[in-house]
């Protein structure tokens, strides 16, 4: 695919670059829009690059079927995007498997590691895709909607998210967390 489909492309298309998100419960942190509004962000990303997809949430009943589908994709040299069952619900690529594990490439890791997945995105057929200019225009035109999204019980967005974040420093919301609590670290432990 085009080299233009990089991190910044997807960060802009999904709204992650434009929207502040605040979690009212620190233990359920909100890293970005796509972290908590995943269904919507995945649709925006795949529409922008012209692919159809299946977004599957894992259950005990469908895990074996999904495991088989992963193997079929890997055997065709098509990676599978996975949301991991880890502290931060990280996204990764499943790039291989053996008799007991699936292997994932995470971030800048050079060596695949075994993890456990929670959700999967299977890339499907190509479809009509917008030009890069159209994709960026659509993303920019959605900024007013993103910035004025109504808050939910758990999250606030845009200006309200900024105000809630700023007000959190005057409250005692973080007092219940010791300094070495994992809630403070987004990339591993201290």
Secondary structure, DSSP 4 states (H G I P E B T S, - for coil): --TT-SHHHHHHHHTTTT--EEESSGGG---SHHHHSHHHHHHHHHHHHTEEEEEEE--TTTHHHHHHHHHHHHHTT--EEEEESSTT--EEEEEEE-SS-EEEE-TT-SS-EE--EEEEEEEEEE-----HHHHHHHHHHTHHHHHTPPP-SSEEEHHHHHHHHHHHTTSSTTTTS-TT-GGG-SSS--
